[in-house]
Amino acid sequence: MVTPRFCPQCGCADLAQRVPEGDTHARLICGGCQYIHYVNPKIIAGCIIEQEGKYLLCQRAIPPRP
């Protein structure tokens, strides 16, 4: 896997491995714009679970970035 040398958002060369707030894994983060580079992003899916008029609600462990 090739490690980026520049931020894909702002072009800054100040990239460092850190654990983002609210995360549990070290990620490559830009020191200029704080962009988090995810090495292996996953495709997600959602569903609505209903049983006898009740709904199951789930919350993400890590909020989406803006």
PDB file of N, CA, C and O in Angstrom:
ATOM      1  N   MET A   1       0.846  -1.178   0.000  1.00  0.00           N
ATOM      2  CA  MET A   1       0.000   0.000   0.000  1.00  0.00           C
ATOM      3  C   MET A   1       0.893   1.243   0.000  1.00  0.00           C
ATOM      4  O   MET A   1       1.806   1.352   0.819  1.00  0.00           O
ATOM      5  N   VAL A   2       0.638   2.156  -0.894  1.00  0.00           N
ATOM      6  CA  VAL A   2       1.401   3.395  -0.998  1.00  0.00           C
ATOM      7  C   VAL A   2       0.858   4.404   0.010  1.00  0.00           C
ATOM      8  O   VAL A   2      -0.349   4.640   0.062  1.00  0.00           O
ATOM      9  N   THR A   3       1.738   4.999   0.807  1.00  0.00           N
ATOM     10  CA  THR A   3       1.337   6.017   1.774  1.00  0.00           C
ATOM     11  C   THR A   3       1.408   7.381   1.107  1.00  0.00           C
ATOM     12  O   THR A   3       2.443   7.734   0.543  1.00  0.00           O
ATOM     13  N   PRO A   4       0.327   8.158   1.160  1.00  0.00           N
ATOM     14  CA  PRO A   4       0.347   9.488   0.540  1.00  0.00           C
ATOM     15  C   PRO A   4       1.400  10.388   1.189  1.00  0.00           C
ATOM     16  O   PRO A   4       1.637  10.310   2.394  1.00  0.00           O
ATOM     17  N   ARG A   5       2.015  11.225   0.394  1.00  0.00           N
ATOM     18  CA  ARG A   5       2.981  12.199   0.906  1.00  0.00           C
ATOM     19  C   ARG A   5       2.362  13.578   1.043  1.00  0.00           C
ATOM     20  O   ARG A   5       2.907  14.445   1.727  1.00  0.00           O
ATOM     21  N   PHE A   6       1.213  13.784   0.386  1.00  0.00           N
ATOM     22  CA  PHE A   6       0.536  15.075   0.417  1.00  0.00           C
ATOM     23  C   PHE A   6      -0.946  14.862   0.698  1.00  0.00           C
ATOM     24  O   PHE A   6      -1.513  13.835   0.324  1.00  0.00           O
ATOM     25  N   CYS A   7      -1.560  15.819   1.346  1.00  0.00           N
ATOM     26  CA  CYS A   7      -2.989  15.754   1.656  1.00  0.00           C
ATOM     27  C   CYS A   7      -3.803  15.860   0.363  1.00  0.00           C
ATOM     28  O   CYS A   7      -3.556  16.760  -0.439  1.00  0.00           O
ATOM     29  N   PRO A   8      -4.772  14.956   0.143  1.00  0.00           N
ATOM     30  CA  PRO A   8      -5.593  15.037  -1.063  1.00  0.00           C
ATOM     31  C   PRO A   8      -6.578  16.206  -1.042  1.00  0.00           C
ATOM     32  O   PRO A   8      -7.145  16.554  -2.077  1.00  0.00           O
ATOM     33  N   GLN A   9      -6.785  16.813   0.126  1.00  0.00           N
ATOM     34  CA  GLN A   9      -7.706  17.950   0.238  1.00  0.00           C
ATOM     35  C   GLN A   9      -7.013  19.289  -0.021  1.00  0.00           C
ATOM     36  O   GLN A   9      -7.482  20.099  -0.821  1.00  0.00           O
ATOM     37  N   CYS A  10      -5.877  19.511   0.675  1.00  0.00           N
ATOM     38  CA  CYS A  10      -5.246  20.840   0.603  1.00  0.00           C
ATOM     39  C   CYS A  10      -3.828  20.825   0.030  1.00  0.00           C
ATOM     40  O   CYS A  10      -3.268  21.888  -0.236  1.00  0.00           O
ATOM     41  N   GLY A  11      -3.236  19.639  -0.166  1.00  0.00           N
ATOM     42  CA  GLY A  11      -1.899  19.553  -0.738  1.00  0.00           C
ATOM     43  C   GLY A  11      -0.766  19.703   0.258  1.00  0.00           C
ATOM     44  O   GLY A  11       0.401  19.664  -0.131  1.00  0.00           O
ATOM     45  N   CYS A  12      -1.079  19.874   1.532  1.00  0.00           N
ATOM     46  CA  CYS A  12      -0.068  20.045   2.576  1.00  0.00           C
ATOM     47  C   CYS A  12       0.763  18.767   2.722  1.00  0.00           C
ATOM     48  O   CYS A  12       0.237  17.664   2.572  1.00  0.00           O
ATOM     49  N   ALA A  13       2.060  18.914   3.014  1.00  0.00           N
ATOM     50  CA  ALA A  13       2.937  17.760   3.196  1.00  0.00           C
ATOM     51  C   ALA A  13       3.046  17.348   4.660  1.00  0.00           C
ATOM     52  O   ALA A  13       3.785  16.417   4.979  1.00  0.00           O
ATOM     53  N   ASP A  14       2.329  18.020   5.553  1.00  0.00           N
ATOM     54  CA  ASP A  14       2.384  17.743   6.996  1.00  0.00           C
ATOM     55  C   ASP A  14       1.371  16.655   7.362  1.00  0.00           C
ATOM     56  O   ASP A  14       0.299  16.950   7.891  1.00  0.00           O
ATOM     57  N   LEU A  15       1.719  15.395   7.076  1.00  0.00           N
ATOM     58  CA  LEU A  15       0.851  14.259   7.390  1.00  0.00           C
ATOM     59  C   LEU A  15       1.468  13.462   8.528  1.00  0.00           C
ATOM     60  O   LEU A  15       2.674  13.213   8.529  1.00  0.00           O
ATOM     61  N   ALA A  16       0.653  13.059   9.493  1.00  0.00           N
ATOM     62  CA  ALA A  16       1.153  12.300  10.639  1.00  0.00           C
ATOM     63  C   ALA A  16       0.132  11.258  11.068  1.00  0.00           C
ATOM     64  O   ALA A  16      -1.075  11.459  10.932  1.00  0.00           O
ATOM     65  N   GLN A  17       0.631  10.144  11.587  1.00  0.00           N
ATOM     66  CA  GLN A  17      -0.238   9.097  12.124  1.00  0.00           C
ATOM     67  C   GLN A  17      -0.670   9.506  13.533  1.00  0.00           C
ATOM     68  O   GLN A  17       0.168   9.684  14.417  1.00  0.00           O
ATOM     69  N   ARG A  18      -1.983   9.654  13.737  1.00  0.00           N
ATOM     70  CA  ARG A  18      -2.534   9.972  15.059  1.00  0.00           C
ATOM     71  C   ARG A  18      -3.868   9.270  15.202  1.00  0.00           C
ATOM     72  O   ARG A  18      -4.466   8.845  14.213  1.00  0.00           O
ATOM     73  N   VAL A  19      -4.333   9.152  16.435  1.00  0.00           N
ATOM     74  CA  VAL A  19      -5.662   8.601  16.693  1.00  0.00           C
ATOM     75  C   VAL A  19      -6.622   9.778  16.775  1.00  0.00           C
ATOM     76  O   VAL A  19      -6.524  10.584  17.701  1.00  0.00           O
ATOM     77  N   PRO A  20      -7.555   9.895  15.821  1.00  0.00           N
ATOM     78  CA  PRO A  20      -8.509  11.006  15.854  1.00  0.00           C
ATOM     79  C   PRO A  20      -9.409  10.923  17.087  1.00  0.00           C
ATOM     80  O   PRO A  20      -9.665   9.838  17.609  1.00  0.00           O
ATOM     81  N   GLU A  21      -9.876  12.063  17.536  1.00  0.00           N
ATOM     82  CA  GLU A  21     -10.786  12.118  18.679  1.00  0.00           C
ATOM     83  C   GLU A  21     -12.022  11.273  18.383  1.00  0.00           C
ATOM     84  O   GLU A  21     -12.639  11.414  17.327  1.00  0.00           O
ATOM     85  N   GLY A  22     -12.376  10.403  19.309  1.00  0.00           N
ATOM     86  CA  GLY A  22     -13.536   9.548  19.144  1.00  0.00           C
ATOM     87  C   GLY A  22     -13.271   8.283  18.353  1.00  0.00           C
ATOM     88  O   GLY A  22     -14.189   7.497  18.119  1.00  0.00           O
ATOM     89  N   ASP A  23     -12.021   8.071  17.935  1.00  0.00           N
ATOM     90  CA  ASP A  23     -11.661   6.884  17.156  1.00  0.00           C
ATOM     91  C   ASP A  23     -10.801   5.972  18.028  1.00  0.00           C
ATOM     92  O   ASP A  23     -10.423   6.346  19.138  1.00  0.00           O
ATOM     93  N   THR A  24     -10.498   4.789  17.530  1.00  0.00           N
ATOM     94  CA  THR A  24      -9.665   3.847  18.276  1.00  0.00           C
ATOM     95  C   THR A  24      -8.431   3.414  17.498  1.00  0.00           C
ATOM     96  O   THR A  24      -7.593   2.686  18.031  1.00  0.00           O
ATOM     97  N   HIS A  25      -8.305   3.847  16.247  1.00  0.00           N
ATOM     98  CA  HIS A  25      -7.186   3.441  15.397  1.00  0.00           C
ATOM     99  C   HIS A  25      -6.405   4.664  14.919  1.00  0.00           C
ATOM    100  O   HIS A  25      -6.973   5.731  14.684  1.00  0.00           O
ATOM    101  N   ALA A  26      -5.093   4.485  14.782  1.00  0.00           N
ATOM    102  CA  ALA A  26      -4.260   5.561  14.239  1.00  0.00           C
ATOM    103  C   ALA A  26      -4.589   5.742  12.760  1.00  0.00           C
ATOM    104  O   ALA A  26      -4.701   4.769  12.015  1.00  0.00           O
ATOM    105  N   ARG A  27      -4.739   6.976  12.352  1.00  0.00           N
ATOM    106  CA  ARG A  27      -5.045   7.323  10.956  1.00  0.00           C
ATOM    107  C   ARG A  27      -4.043   8.379  10.494  1.00  0.00           C
ATOM    108  O   ARG A  27      -3.442   9.070  11.316  1.00  0.00           O
ATOM    109  N   LEU A  28      -3.867   8.499   9.204  1.00  0.00           N
ATOM    110  CA  LEU A  28      -3.019   9.538   8.641  1.00  0.00           C
ATOM    111  C   LEU A  28      -3.832  10.828   8.608  1.00  0.00           C
ATOM    112  O   LEU A  28      -4.862  10.898   7.937  1.00  0.00           O
ATOM    113  N   ILE A  29      -3.370  11.855   9.335  1.00  0.00           N
ATOM    114  CA  ILE A  29      -4.117  13.106   9.471  1.00  0.00           C
ATOM    115  C   ILE A  29      -3.269  14.268   8.971  1.00  0.00           C
ATOM    116  O   ILE A  29      -2.078  14.354   9.271  1.00  0.00           O
ATOM    117  N   CYS A  30      -3.891  15.159   8.209  1.00  0.00           N
ATOM    118  CA  CYS A  30      -3.215  16.352   7.694  1.00  0.00           C
ATOM    119  C   CYS A  30      -3.084  17.387   8.807  1.00  0.00           C
ATOM    120  O   CYS A  30      -4.056  17.696   9.495  1.00  0.00           O
ATOM    121  N   GLY A  31      -1.883  17.915   8.976  1.00  0.00           N
ATOM    122  CA  GLY A  31      -1.655  18.955   9.971  1.00  0.00           C
ATOM    123  C   GLY A  31      -2.179  20.307   9.526  1.00  0.00           C
ATOM    124  O   GLY A  31      -2.350  21.204  10.351  1.00  0.00           O
ATOM    125  N   GLY A  32      -2.440  20.471   8.224  1.00  0.00           N
ATOM    126  CA  GLY A  32      -2.936  21.742   7.706  1.00  0.00           C
ATOM    127  C   GLY A  32      -4.440  21.895   7.819  1.00  0.00           C
ATOM    128  O   GLY A  32      -4.926  22.888   8.362  1.00  0.00           O
ATOM    129  N   CYS A  33      -5.188  20.912   7.306  1.00  0.00           N
ATOM    130  CA  CYS A  33      -6.654  21.038   7.277  1.00  0.00           C
ATOM    131  C   CYS A  33      -7.365  19.994   8.142  1.00  0.00           C
ATOM    132  O   CYS A  33      -8.594  19.979   8.206  1.00  0.00           O
ATOM    133  N   GLN A  34      -6.601  19.123   8.808  1.00  0.00           N
ATOM    134  CA  GLN A  34      -7.140  18.069   9.688  1.00  0.00           C
ATOM    135  C   GLN A  34      -7.914  16.985   8.940  1.00  0.00           C
ATOM    136  O   GLN A  34      -8.688  16.249   9.551  1.00  0.00           O
ATOM    137  N   TYR A  35      -7.716  16.879   7.636  1.00  0.00           N
ATOM    138  CA  TYR A  35      -8.345  15.821   6.847  1.00  0.00           C
ATOM    139  C   TYR A  35      -7.843  14.470   7.350  1.00  0.00           C
ATOM    140  O   TYR A  35      -6.645  14.298   7.572  1.00  0.00           O
ATOM    141  N   ILE A  36      -8.751  13.510   7.530  1.00  0.00           N
ATOM    142  CA  ILE A  36      -8.391  12.164   7.969  1.00  0.00           C
ATOM    143  C   ILE A  36      -8.390  11.254   6.741  1.00  0.00           C
ATOM    144  O   ILE A  36      -9.404  11.113   6.057  1.00  0.00           O
ATOM    145  N   HIS A  37      -7.242  10.645   6.475  1.00  0.00           N
ATOM    146  CA  HIS A  37      -7.107   9.752   5.325  1.00  0.00           C
ATOM    147  C   HIS A  37      -7.395   8.326   5.784  1.00  0.00           C
ATOM    148  O   HIS A  37      -6.606   7.737   6.523  1.00  0.00           O
ATOM    149  N   TYR A  38      -8.527   7.772   5.346  1.00  0.00           N
ATOM    150  CA  TYR A  38      -8.885   6.398   5.680  1.00  0.00           C
ATOM    151  C   TYR A  38      -8.303   5.480   4.616  1.00  0.00           C
ATOM    152  O   TYR A  38      -8.586   5.651   3.430  1.00  0.00           O
ATOM    153  N   VAL A  39      -7.497   4.511   5.023  1.00  0.00           N
ATOM    154  CA  VAL A  39      -6.798   3.632   4.094  1.00  0.00           C
ATOM    155  C   VAL A  39      -7.759   2.683   3.380  1.00  0.00           C
ATOM    156  O   VAL A  39      -7.583   2.409   2.193  1.00  0.00           O
ATOM    157  N   ASN A  40      -8.762   2.184   4.078  1.00  0.00           N
ATOM    158  CA  ASN A  40      -9.644   1.186   3.496  1.00  0.00           C
ATOM    159  C   ASN A  40     -11.098   1.524   3.823  1.00  0.00           C
ATOM    160  O   ASN A  40     -11.716   0.842   4.640  1.00  0.00           O
ATOM    161  N   PRO A  41     -11.658   2.567   3.200  1.00  0.00           N
ATOM    162  CA  PRO A  41     -13.047   2.917   3.509  1.00  0.00           C
ATOM    163  C   PRO A  41     -13.987   1.795   3.084  1.00  0.00           C
ATOM    164  O   PRO A  41     -13.747   1.114   2.087  1.00  0.00           O
ATOM    165  N   LYS A  42     -15.034   1.614   3.832  1.00  0.00           N
ATOM    166  CA  LYS A  42     -15.995   0.542   3.562  1.00  0.00           C
ATOM    167  C   LYS A  42     -17.300   1.119   3.038  1.00  0.00           C
ATOM    168  O   LYS A  42     -17.694   2.230   3.391  1.00  0.00           O
ATOM    169  N   ILE A  43     -17.956   0.348   2.195  1.00  0.00           N
ATOM    170  CA  ILE A  43     -19.296   0.696   1.744  1.00  0.00           C
ATOM    171  C   ILE A  43     -20.250   0.278   2.851  1.00  0.00           C
ATOM    172  O   ILE A  43     -20.117  -0.806   3.418  1.00  0.00           O
ATOM    173  N   ILE A  44     -21.208   1.140   3.154  1.00  0.00           N
ATOM    174  CA  ILE A  44     -22.140   0.823   4.234  1.00  0.00           C
ATOM    175  C   ILE A  44     -23.553   0.668   3.695  1.00  0.00           C
ATOM    176  O   ILE A  44     -23.860   1.075   2.575  1.00  0.00           O
ATOM    177  N   ALA A  45     -24.378   0.087   4.494  1.00  0.00           N
ATOM    178  CA  ALA A  45     -25.789  -0.067   4.152  1.00  0.00           C
ATOM    179  C   ALA A  45     -26.605   0.206   5.406  1.00  0.00           C
ATOM    180  O   ALA A  45     -26.098   0.097   6.523  1.00  0.00           O
ATOM    181  N   GLY A  46     -27.834   0.549   5.223  1.00  0.00           N
ATOM    182  CA  GLY A  46     -28.710   0.798   6.360  1.00  0.00           C
ATOM    183  C   GLY A  46     -29.994   0.017   6.210  1.00  0.00           C
ATOM    184  O   GLY A  46     -30.339  -0.441   5.121  1.00  0.00           O
ATOM    185  N   CYS A  47     -30.692  -0.128   7.310  1.00  0.00           N
ATOM    186  CA  CYS A  47     -31.980  -0.805   7.265  1.00  0.00           C
ATOM    187  C   CYS A  47     -32.854  -0.290   8.406  1.00  0.00           C
ATOM    188  O   CYS A  47     -32.356   0.286   9.373  1.00  0.00           O
ATOM    189  N   ILE A  48     -34.126  -0.498   8.283  1.00  0.00           N
ATOM    190  CA  ILE A  48     -35.081  -0.149   9.334  1.00  0.00           C
ATOM    191  C   ILE A  48     -35.660  -1.457   9.855  1.00  0.00           C
ATOM    192  O   ILE A  48     -36.227  -2.247   9.099  1.00  0.00           O
ATOM    193  N   ILE A  49     -35.510  -1.673  11.154  1.00  0.00           N
ATOM    194  CA  ILE A  49     -36.028  -2.899  11.757  1.00  0.00           C
ATOM    195  C   ILE A  49     -37.269  -2.542  12.564  1.00  0.00           C
ATOM    196  O   ILE A  49     -37.216  -1.734  13.491  1.00  0.00           O
ATOM    197  N   GLU A  50     -38.381  -3.156  12.195  1.00  0.00           N
ATOM    198  CA  GLU A  50     -39.662  -2.904  12.859  1.00  0.00           C
ATOM    199  C   GLU A  50     -40.247  -4.237  13.285  1.00  0.00           C
ATOM    200  O   GLU A  50     -40.283  -5.201  12.520  1.00  0.00           O
ATOM    201  N   GLN A  51     -40.704  -4.264  14.530  1.00  0.00           N
ATOM    202  CA  GLN A  51     -41.365  -5.469  15.034  1.00  0.00           C
ATOM    203  C   GLN A  51     -42.487  -5.049  15.967  1.00  0.00           C
ATOM    204  O   GLN A  51     -42.259  -4.375  16.971  1.00  0.00           O
ATOM    205  N   GLU A  52     -43.682  -5.449  15.630  1.00  0.00           N
ATOM    206  CA  GLU A  52     -44.868  -5.164  16.437  1.00  0.00           C
ATOM    207  C   GLU A  52     -45.005  -3.671  16.736  1.00  0.00           C
ATOM    208  O   GLU A  52     -45.321  -3.279  17.860  1.00  0.00           O
ATOM    209  N   GLY A  53     -44.763  -2.849  15.721  1.00  0.00           N
ATOM    210  CA  GLY A  53     -44.920  -1.403  15.869  1.00  0.00           C
ATOM    211  C   GLY A  53     -43.777  -0.711  16.586  1.00  0.00           C
ATOM    212  O   GLY A  53     -43.861   0.490  16.843  1.00  0.00           O
ATOM    213  N   LYS A  54     -42.714  -1.424  16.916  1.00  0.00           N
ATOM    214  CA  LYS A  54     -41.544  -0.831  17.572  1.00  0.00           C
ATOM    215  C   LYS A  54     -40.387  -0.832  16.577  1.00  0.00           C
ATOM    216  O   LYS A  54     -40.273  -1.725  15.738  1.00  0.00           O
ATOM    217  N   TYR A  55     -39.525   0.192  16.686  1.00  0.00           N
ATOM    218  CA  TYR A  55     -38.399   0.346  15.768  1.00  0.00           C
ATOM    219  C   TYR A  55     -37.085   0.281  16.534  1.00  0.00           C
ATOM    220  O   TYR A  55     -36.976   0.801  17.645  1.00  0.00           O
ATOM    221  N   LEU A  56     -36.097  -0.356  15.937  1.00  0.00           N
ATOM    222  CA  LEU A  56     -34.761  -0.427  16.514  1.00  0.00           C
ATOM    223  C   LEU A  56     -33.940   0.735  15.962  1.00  0.00           C
ATOM    224  O   LEU A  56     -33.813   0.887  14.747  1.00  0.00           O
ATOM    225  N   LEU A  57     -33.386   1.550  16.849  1.00  0.00           N
ATOM    226  CA  LEU A  57     -32.540   2.675  16.449  1.00  0.00           C
ATOM    227  C   LEU A  57     -31.100   2.376  16.847  1.00  0.00           C
ATOM    228  O   LEU A  57     -30.846   1.882  17.946  1.00  0.00           O
ATOM    229  N   CYS A  58     -30.161   2.674  15.959  1.00  0.00           N
ATOM    230  CA  CYS A  58     -28.737   2.479  16.229  1.00  0.00           C
ATOM    231  C   CYS A  58     -28.017   3.804  16.034  1.00  0.00           C
ATOM    232  O   CYS A  58     -28.471   4.662  15.277  1.00  0.00           O
ATOM    233  N   GLN A  59     -26.897   3.965  16.718  1.00  0.00           N
ATOM    234  CA  GLN A  59     -26.106   5.182  16.589  1.00  0.00           C
ATOM    235  C   GLN A  59     -24.680   4.803  16.212  1.00  0.00           C
ATOM    236  O   GLN A  59     -24.132   3.816  16.701  1.00  0.00           O
ATOM    237  N   ARG A  60     -24.093   5.608  15.332  1.00  0.00           N
ATOM    238  CA  ARG A  60     -22.706   5.383  14.924  1.00  0.00           C
ATOM    239  C   ARG A  60     -21.773   5.551  16.109  1.00  0.00           C
ATOM    240  O   ARG A  60     -22.029   6.362  16.999  1.00  0.00           O
ATOM    241  N   ALA A  61     -20.687   4.782  16.120  1.00  0.00           N
ATOM    242  CA  ALA A  61     -19.673   4.933  17.159  1.00  0.00           C
ATOM    243  C   ALA A  61     -18.823   6.175  16.897  1.00  0.00           C
ATOM    244  O   ALA A  61     -18.384   6.841  17.835  1.00  0.00           O
ATOM    245  N   ILE A  62     -18.590   6.487  15.612  1.00  0.00           N
ATOM    246  CA  ILE A  62     -17.785   7.644  15.221  1.00  0.00           C
ATOM    247  C   ILE A  62     -18.644   8.522  14.319  1.00  0.00           C
ATOM    248  O   ILE A  62     -19.110   8.052  13.281  1.00  0.00           O
ATOM    249  N   PRO A  63     -18.868   9.789  14.686  1.00  0.00           N
ATOM    250  CA  PRO A  63     -19.704  10.643  13.843  1.00  0.00           C
ATOM    251  C   PRO A  63     -19.054  10.901  12.481  1.00  0.00           C
ATOM    252  O   PRO A  63     -17.828  10.948  12.385  1.00  0.00           O
ATOM    253  N   PRO A  64     -19.860  11.068  11.430  1.00  0.00           N
ATOM    254  CA  PRO A  64     -19.286  11.349  10.109  1.00  0.00           C
ATOM    255  C   PRO A  64     -18.593  12.704  10.107  1.00  0.00           C
ATOM    256  O   PRO A  64     -19.008  13.629  10.806  1.00  0.00           O
ATOM    257  N   ARG A  65     -17.545  12.807   9.322  1.00  0.00           N
ATOM    258  CA  ARG A  65     -16.852  14.107   9.255  1.00  0.00           C
ATOM    259  C   ARG A  65     -17.567  15.006   8.257  1.00  0.00           C
ATOM    260  O   ARG A  65     -18.227  14.522   7.337  1.00  0.00           O
ATOM    261  N   PRO A  66     -17.436  16.301   8.439  1.00  0.00           N
ATOM    262  CA  PRO A  66     -18.127  17.240   7.525  1.00  0.00           C
ATOM    263  C   PRO A  66     -17.562  17.219   6.128  1.00  0.00           C
ATOM    264  O   PRO A  66     -18.037  17.949   5.258  1.00  0.00           O
TER     265      PRO A  66
END
